Amino acid sequence: MAKQNPNFESDPRRAAEVAETVKALGHPIRLSIVSILAKRDARVGELCEILDARQAAVSQQLRILRMSGLVATVKNGGVPLYTLAEPRLRELLVCLGGCERGRKK
């Protein structure tokens, strides 16, 4: 059975909450971080290496994702390990990938 589309037009509060989630993913580094964390938990240094980005930039984007409730930290030997706080983001990534493919010319 197909999932029913949400009725955002009749629930402005929910529409605003979902829009905040989409905004939190609306940066290439943040989207890439979520994509990595959808596959496995990672430390900041690992994310920097994978993304070939400076730690300051990655940490700034992680802060935004944490404040949005999309990622969380757990301590692993005293070192923060980042993980997805919202597992359904994996489904959203698949959907976004499909949307992007549909726009290619």
Summary of the structure (lengths in Angstrom):
residues: 105
radius of gyration: 15.2
end to end distance: 31.6
largest distance: 47.7
contacts: 251
relative contact order: 0.13
helix: 61%
strand: 12%
